């Protein structure tokens, strides 16, 4: 059928209407993670926005072999094209005709920058056209080195890490400067699918992908055959995945953020990558928070203001699933289920316990409860009557372990996050340094 040129022009104009300004990527620095050190110089906390756990580094700090690995894996003709690789587009088009499913896009590194930072990632041809136009404009405003620097600092590589610097620390416990050829090839392979090629759960896939990247590097003349054979032998060892989950010091970190604005003229600690050296004592901080929470809870109990809002979780289904597996394990199923549960209140310092027995006291007729703790101890639960009636088997609650001096035995007293507000600050008298700062009630 004949092509209506007017329709084509109208479609083009609609697609490019309101396109973002590619020039604003000039000198771009994305939000990053700021590290807060305690008084002894150890990492105390990380502060970052969602999807921005990165440490921005200049391209000069990223080894040439790592840069080449990403180019070989993602965009072989990066230094030749002007934002769009016509050969890649044709290959993707032919592939889409031959197979169903999610269409391939033949995206260059420049197009990925445009998609991730400017035009979005919805799977439509309109978006693809906008992405290609913006990519061409990016190439007119930025050098290849600037584009590659933005790409290597913005791409997601798994383990809640964006950019090669954060990924290098998350996977290998080192800075990007120290990455080997094999380590760089492994990270470059993750760009295609961090979950699909996850070396923690899909080691075979990860090694195959790494081998593919290395072979492409050899074909492109980036590495010698001997380097290829040495690097492809096995996956480089990774460090254990340490999930960042802060459960202490929230009020102190808020205080530091305010000081950063007023004293250092830093609008936000998440706006870039900073290292903040603080005076906090990590152990004392946790002890202060625990003491404040316990003091407020005991005050509420003493005046009859305690309230039980319900269990934090119930492990009945998890315990039943473990019972069905029948896997040999000396630990009881309730203890294994308790060890794996993620509770909603993450800055509560009372230990979690699961109700494993519920009956009636023969003498009083009241509910008699026993709970199991993560260390395997089973203790009687002491709770107010309203909470006793509401609690069910396998509910997870917070408790304070109490030593009964007269009987020489232990019991678990039920605790609920206090409603009463309070605060505590621990100062070093000689210097005025803040060693701990706690406030109010736990964060839901």
Number of C-alpha atoms within 10 A of each C-alpha: 3 4 7 8 9 9 10 11 11 10 12 14 11 12 18 16 9 9 13 14 11 20 15 12 19 14 10 11 15 18 22 27 25 22 21 22 20 18 17 13 13 14 15 21 21 20 21 19 13 10 13 22 25 28 24 24 21 13 17 10 12 20 16 14 19 24 18 25 30 25 22 25 22 20 19 20 17 18 11 10 16 18 27 23 21 14 12 18 16 13 13 17 15 12 15 15 9 8 10 8 6 8 15 16 18 21 24 25 26 29 28 23 24 29 21 16 17 20 19 14 14 10 12 9 12 14 17 20 14 24 29 22 19 26 25 18 18 26 20 13 15 17 12 17 13 18 20 20 20 25 22 25 23 27 20 25 25 21 19 16 23 23 26 30 23 28 26 22 17 22 24 19 15 15 17 22 16 15 21 15 23 25 24 27 32 29 29 28 29 23 18 15 14 17 16 13 24 21 22 13 11 12 15 14 15 24 22 17 21 28 23 18 28 31 22 20 25 18 13 14 11 18 18 12 15 9 14 20 13 11 19 20 11 15 19 18 10 15 11 11 12 9 9 10 10 13 15 24 22 17 15 20 19 11 12 18 20 17 14 16 13 11 10 10 10 16 13 15 25 23 18 18 21 18 13 20 17 20 17 25 20 21 11 14 21 20 16 22 26 17 15 20 28 19 14 21 22 16 15 17 16 10 8 10 13 20 17 17 10 14 17 15 16 20 19 14 11 17 18 13 13 15 13 8 8 9 8 6 8 7 9 12 18 24 19 17 21 23 13 9 13 10 14 11 13 14 19 22 20 18 14 20 29 27 24 19 16 17 12 11 11 9 6 8 9 13 15 17 21 19 26 23 23 16 9 14 11 19 20 16 24 21 19 15 10 10 17 18 11 12 20 19 17 25 19 25 22 21 23 18 17 12 12 10 8 6 7 7 10 16 18 23 16 20 23 23 21 23 15 14 12 14 15 14 14 17 15 11 8 6 7 9 14 18 21 24 24 24 18 17 20 19 12 10
